[in-house]
Amino acid sequence: MVGRLVMVATLASGLLVTGVAWGQSKCDKGINKASAKKVGCICKAISKGSTLGDAITACSTKFGTSCTKGKGKNDCVVQTGSCGNKEVECDNAAASLCAGSPSGAFLDADLSRF
């Protein structure tokens, strides 16, 4: 279960990043890490029986703090959007990846190519 959760978080962070290289700057690296952690947090909460709304609420505070800290580095190359927009992307990614089954164990995503 934990291995699947890590795989989901890794895939989600890959979906959220657009650009050529990951972590080109401290800002990009911090926001990518915060995004992956938020999606992982939401998936974990759903797998423990929380609703999607409750999971999103529970996992939002830390993301906002981490994203703002990353933006404070002022060297973003890829992650140039706002933290609010990135948070919505994370919520949507978690909803599509993890809310497909009551436990979050059965993913609708096609993982056969990985």
C-alpha positions as CSV (number, residue, x, y, z in Angstrom):
1,M,0.0,0.0,0.0
2,V,2.8,2.4,0.9
3,G,4.6,1.6,-2.3
4,R,1.6,2.3,-4.3
5,L,1.1,5.6,-2.5
6,V,4.6,6.6,-3.3
7,M,4.1,5.7,-6.9
8,V,1.0,7.8,-7.1
9,A,2.7,10.8,-5.5
10,T,5.6,10.5,-7.9
11,L,3.3,10.2,-10.9
12,A,1.2,13.1,-9.7
13,S,4.2,15.4,-9.3
14,G,5.3,14.5,-12.8
15,L,1.9,15.4,-14.1
16,L,2.0,18.8,-12.3
17,V,5.4,19.8,-13.7
18,T,5.6,21.3,-17.1
19,G,9.0,22.2,-18.5
20,V,12.3,20.6,-19.5
21,A,14.1,19.9,-16.2
22,W,12.9,19.3,-12.7
23,G,14.3,21.3,-9.8
24,Q,16.3,23.8,-11.9
25,S,16.0,26.2,-9.1
26,K,15.3,26.1,-5.3
27,C,11.9,27.6,-6.0
28,D,10.9,24.9,-8.6
29,K,12.3,22.2,-6.4
30,G,10.4,23.4,-3.3
31,I,7.1,23.7,-5.2
32,N,7.5,20.3,-6.9
33,K,8.2,18.7,-3.5
34,A,5.2,20.4,-1.9
35,S,2.9,19.3,-4.7
36,A,4.0,15.7,-4.5
37,K,3.5,15.7,-0.7
38,K,0.0,17.3,-1.0
39,V,-1.1,14.7,-3.5
40,G,0.4,11.9,-1.4
41,C,-1.3,13.3,1.7
42,I,-4.7,13.4,0.0
43,C,-4.4,9.9,-1.4
44,K,-3.3,8.6,2.0
45,A,-6.3,10.3,3.7
46,I,-8.7,8.8,1.1
47,S,-7.2,5.4,1.6
48,K,-8.0,5.7,5.3
49,G,-11.6,6.5,4.6
50,S,-11.8,10.3,4.4
51,T,-13.9,12.0,1.8
52,L,-12.1,13.9,-0.9
53,G,-13.3,17.2,0.5
54,D,-12.1,16.4,4.0
55,A,-8.7,15.1,2.7
56,I,-8.2,18.3,0.7
57,T,-9.0,20.5,3.7
58,A,-6.7,18.5,6.0
59,C,-3.7,18.7,3.6
60,S,-4.0,22.3,2.5
61,T,-2.2,24.2,5.3
62,K,1.2,22.7,4.9
63,F,1.2,23.1,1.1
64,G,0.5,26.8,1.3
65,T,3.4,27.3,3.7
66,S,5.8,25.3,1.6
67,C,4.7,26.9,-1.7
68,T,5.1,30.4,-0.3
69,K,8.5,29.5,1.0
70,G,9.5,28.2,-2.4
71,K,8.2,31.3,-4.2
72,G,10.3,33.4,-1.7
73,K,13.5,32.1,-3.3
74,N,12.6,34.3,-6.3
75,D,14.3,32.0,-8.9
76,C,11.4,30.0,-10.3
77,V,12.0,28.9,-13.9
78,V,9.2,26.4,-14.4
79,Q,6.7,27.0,-11.6
80,T,5.8,30.6,-12.5
81,G,2.1,30.4,-11.6
82,S,0.5,31.3,-8.3
83,C,0.4,28.9,-5.3
84,G,-3.4,28.9,-5.5
85,N,-3.3,27.7,-9.1
86,K,-0.8,25.0,-8.2
87,E,-2.9,23.9,-5.3
88,V,-5.9,23.4,-7.5
89,E,-3.8,21.3,-9.9
90,C,-2.7,19.2,-7.0
91,D,-6.3,18.7,-5.8
92,N,-7.5,17.8,-9.3
93,A,-4.6,15.3,-9.7
94,A,-5.4,13.7,-6.4
95,A,-9.1,13.5,-7.3
96,S,-8.4,11.8,-10.6
97,L,-5.7,9.4,-9.2
98,C,-6.9,8.5,-5.8
99,A,-10.7,9.0,-5.5
100,G,-11.6,6.2,-7.9
101,S,-12.1,3.6,-5.2
102,P,-13.1,3.8,-1.6
103,S,-9.7,2.7,-0.4
104,G,-7.7,4.5,-3.1
105,A,-6.0,1.2,-3.8
106,F,-7.4,0.7,-7.3
107,L,-6.3,3.4,-9.6
108,D,-8.1,4.3,-12.9
109,A,-4.8,5.6,-14.4
110,D,-3.1,3.5,-17.0
111,L,0.2,2.6,-15.2
112,S,1.1,-0.2,-17.7
113,R,3.7,2.0,-19.5
114,F,5.7,2.7,-16.4
